[in-house]
Amino acid sequence: MRSVRRRGAAQLEDLLAKHREAITAKYRVRNGDQLVKMVDAVGLCFAFTAAEGLSIPACFDHLSTSSEHRKWEWMWGWKDELAEEKRIYYGPVLARKPTFVSMRLLPVMYATFGRAGEPDDHLEDVRAGRISDIGRRIIEYLRAEPPGGSQTRRMRADLGITSKDGRGQYDKALDEVQRLMYVARVKAVGEGREEYNYTYDLFVRRYPEVLKAAEPIASADARATVLARALELAGGLTEKQAAKLFDWGDAPLERTVERLRSAKALVRREQGREAILVLPQYADVA
């Protein structure tokens, strides 16, 4: 029986690998317009390489070059230019790694947090420990700034963060508040290593149109849409992988899985010590 299960698991993984390869082969990118077209089609993807063990599309796998130098050169410019133009969204959304989200899907991603966009929304996340004290200070600093945001070096200096450890904590906090969509990049500024830095603003000020589009979307509906899309891209994800991707917490993830299972949008299969969530067409693999 154990050997049968192992063969079934291997067969399933082969099918899922082919599912993912078909997506990789479908999109080849050599310029910014082609990147926007791909992100619009897939909805969400890693901006550079994939997070370990997470089979969501990663842009480096779709670039039409074998040169690692050229991959970094292309993507480093596109991530700034296209996000500044609001053609795609860029931030540490999936598994806390750099991510692109299509502008069509962005209101749904924002709605997964279930917030109204009020000035004190962040305090609940502070109390729950999801935002550090530095993260709280970043949000409140930007709220006091004029629209358009602040360059990160100026913000860090104004917050009195000068030590090496402090800068590390600041960078981590900046990722926190971007992941939770309280803060968003506006643009890159400066030339060369010494001058290059980013301007940040509050997400609700940078993307008011996204906030408006997200208002009628219930958080449960949004999470179901996002998880279903991730499964369409990956073919299958373990529950642990889904938790790492979205960091919603155990209870919201369990409710989302059950909702999609009841709607026959996924099948939950036992595989070894953990469950895997697969698209229905892969449910009957022996």
C-alpha positions in Angstrom: 0.0 0.0 0.0 2.8 2.4 0.9 4.5 1.8 -2.5 1.2 2.4 -4.3 0.9 5.8 -2.4 4.5 6.7 -3.4 3.8 5.9 -7.0 0.6 8.0 -6.9 2.4 10.9 -5.3 5.2 10.7 -8.0 2.6 10.6 -10.8 0.8 13.6 -9.3 4.0 15.6 -9.1 4.8 14.7 -12.7 1.4 16.0 -13.8 1.8 19.2 -11.7 5.2 19.8 -13.2 3.8 19.6 -16.7 1.0 21.9 -15.6 3.6 24.5 -14.5 5.8 24.0 -17.5 2.9 24.8 -19.8 2.5 28.2 -18.1 6.3 28.8 -18.3 6.3 28.0 -22.0 3.3 30.3 -22.7 4.9 33.6 -21.7 8.3 34.7 -23.0 9.4 38.3 -22.0 11.9 40.6 -23.7 10.5 44.0 -22.9 8.4 45.9 -20.4 5.2 45.6 -22.4 5.5 41.8 -22.6 6.1 41.7 -18.8 2.9 43.7 -18.2 1.0 41.4 -20.6 2.3 38.3 -18.6 1.5 39.8 -15.2 -2.0 40.8 -16.4 -2.5 37.2 -17.6 -1.3 35.3 -14.5 -2.4 37.9 -11.9 0.4 37.4 -9.5 4.0 36.1 -9.7 7.4 36.4 -8.1 9.3 39.4 -9.5 12.7 37.6 -9.7 13.2 34.0 -8.6 10.6 31.8 -6.8 10.5 31.3 -3.1 11.9 27.9 -2.3 9.3 25.1 -2.7 6.6 27.5 -4.0 5.6 26.8 -7.6 4.0 30.1 -8.5 5.4 31.7 -11.7 8.7 33.6 -11.3 9.7 36.2 -13.8 13.2 35.0 -14.3 11.8 31.7 -15.7 10.0 33.6 -18.4 12.7 36.0 -19.6 13.9 35.3 -23.1 17.6 35.3 -22.3 20.0 32.8 -20.7 22.2 35.6 -19.3 21.8 36.1 -15.6 23.3 39.6 -15.9 20.7 40.6 -18.5 17.9 39.1 -16.4 18.8 41.3 -13.4 19.5 44.3 -15.7 16.0 44.0 -17.3 14.0 43.3 -14.2 15.8 45.9 -12.0 14.6 48.7 -14.4 11.2 47.3 -15.2 10.2 46.8 -11.6 10.6 50.6 -10.9 9.4 52.0 -14.2 6.3 49.9 -14.6 5.2 50.2 -10.9 5.7 54.0 -11.1 3.5 54.1 -14.1 0.9 52.0 -12.3 1.0 49.4 -15.0 1.8 46.7 -12.4 2.1 46.6 -8.6 5.4 45.7 -7.0 5.9 44.7 -3.3 6.7 41.8 -0.9 3.3 40.2 -1.3 3.9 36.5 -1.8 5.9 34.7 0.9 7.4 38.1 1.8 9.4 38.0 -1.5 9.3 40.7 -4.3 6.1 40.1 -6.2 4.2 41.6 -9.2 0.5 41.8 -9.0 -1.7 42.9 -11.9 -3.7 46.1 -11.5 -6.9 44.1 -12.1 -6.1 41.7 -9.2 -4.7 44.4 -6.8 -8.1 45.5 -5.3 -8.8 41.8 -4.5 -5.4 41.4 -2.8 -6.1 44.5 -0.8 -9.5 43.2 0.2 -8.0 40.0 1.7 -7.0 42.2 4.7 -10.6 43.2 5.4 -9.8 46.9 6.1 -11.8 50.0 5.4 -8.7 52.3 4.7 -9.2 54.3 7.9 -6.2 56.2 9.5 -6.1 53.9 12.5 -6.5 50.6 10.7 -2.9 49.7 11.5 -3.4 49.7 15.3 -5.1 46.3 15.3 -2.1 44.8 13.5 0.2 46.6 16.0 -1.7 45.1 18.9 -1.6 41.6 17.3 2.2 41.8 16.8 2.0 41.8 13.0 3.5 45.3 12.9 6.6 46.3 14.9 7.0 49.6 16.7 9.2 50.8 13.8 6.5 49.8 11.4 3.9 51.8 13.3 6.3 54.8 13.3 6.8 54.5 9.5 3.0 54.5 8.9 2.4 57.5 11.2 5.4 59.4 9.8 4.0 59.0 6.3 0.5 60.0 7.4 1.9 63.3 8.6 3.8 63.9 5.3 2.2 65.7 2.3 0.9 63.4 -0.5 3.6 62.1 -2.7 5.5 60.4 0.1 9.1 60.6 1.4 12.4 59.2 0.4 13.4 56.3 2.6 16.7 57.7 3.6 15.1 61.0 4.8 12.4 59.0 6.6 14.9 56.8 8.3 17.0 59.8 9.4 13.9 61.7 10.7 12.9 58.6 12.7 16.4 58.7 14.3 17.4 55.3 13.0 21.2 55.5 12.5 22.8 52.3 13.9 23.5 49.2 11.8 21.1 47.1 13.8 18.5 49.9 13.6 18.8 50.1 9.8 18.2 46.3 9.7 15.1 46.6 11.8 13.9 49.5 9.7 14.3 47.5 6.5 12.4 44.6 8.0 9.6 46.9 9.3 9.4 48.6 5.8 8.8 45.1 4.3 6.1 44.4 7.0 4.1 47.5 6.2 4.4 46.9 2.4 3.4 43.2 2.8 0.3 44.3 4.7 -0.4 47.1 2.1 -0.2 50.0 4.5 2.8 51.5 2.6 3.7 51.3 -1.1 6.6 52.3 -3.3 6.1 55.4 -5.5 9.3 55.6 -7.5 13.0 55.1 -7.5 15.2 58.2 -7.2 18.9 58.9 -7.5 21.7 57.5 -9.6 24.4 55.1 -8.5 24.8 53.0 -5.4 25.2 55.9 -3.0 22.2 58.0 -4.1 19.7 55.3 -5.2 16.7 55.0 -2.9 12.9 54.8 -3.0 10.1 57.2 -2.3 7.3 55.6 -0.3 3.7 56.8 0.5 0.7 55.3 2.3 -1.0 52.7 0.1 -4.4 54.4 0.4 -2.9 57.7 -0.9 -0.9 56.0 -3.7 -3.7 53.8 -4.9 -7.1 55.5 -4.0 -8.7 53.9 -7.1 -7.7 50.5 -5.7 -9.2 51.3 -2.3 -12.5 52.3 -4.0 -12.6 49.1 -6.1 -11.9 47.0 -3.0 -14.7 48.5 -0.9 -17.5 46.1 -2.0 -15.3 43.0 -1.9 -15.7 40.9 1.3 -12.4 39.6 2.7 -13.6 36.0 2.5 -14.4 36.4 -1.2 -11.1 38.0 -1.8 -9.1 35.2 -0.1 -11.1 32.6 -2.1 -10.3 34.4 -5.4 -6.6 34.7 -4.6 -6.1 31.1 -3.4 -8.0 29.8 -6.4 -5.8 31.8 -8.7 -2.7 30.5 -7.0 -3.9 26.9 -7.5 -4.7 27.5 -11.1 -1.0 28.6 -11.5 0.6 25.9 -9.4 -1.9 23.0 -10.1 -1.5 22.0 -6.5 -0.1 23.4 -3.2 0.3 21.8 0.2 -1.5 23.6 3.0 1.9 24.6 4.4 2.9 26.1 1.1 -0.4 28.0 0.9 0.1 29.3 4.5 3.6 30.5 3.5 2.4 32.2 0.4 -0.3 34.4 2.0 0.4 34.5 5.7 -3.4 34.9 6.5 -3.3 32.8 9.7 -4.6 29.3 10.2 -8.3 29.9 10.7 -8.8 32.2 7.6 -6.8 29.7 5.5 -8.8 26.8 6.7 -12.1 28.6 6.0 -10.9 29.5 2.5 -9.9 26.0 1.7 -13.2 24.6 2.9 -15.1 27.2 0.9 -13.2 26.3 -2.3 -13.6 22.6 -1.5 -17.4 22.9 -1.1 -17.5 24.8 -4.4 -15.6 21.9 -6.0 -12.8 24.4 -7.0 -10.2 22.2 -5.2 -9.7 18.7 -3.8 -7.8 18.1 -0.5 -5.7 15.0 -0.7 -3.7 13.3 2.0 -0.1 12.9 0.8 2.4 11.6 3.4 2.3 13.7 6.5 0.6 16.7 5.0 -2.4 17.5 2.8 -2.1 18.8 -0.7 -4.7 21.0 -2.4 -5.1 20.2 -6.0 -7.2 21.3 -8.9 -10.2 18.9 -9.5 -8.7 17.5 -12.7 -5.8 16.0 -10.7 -7.9 14.6 -7.9 -8.2 11.0 -9.2 -4.5 10.4 -9.8 -3.8 7.0 -8.3 
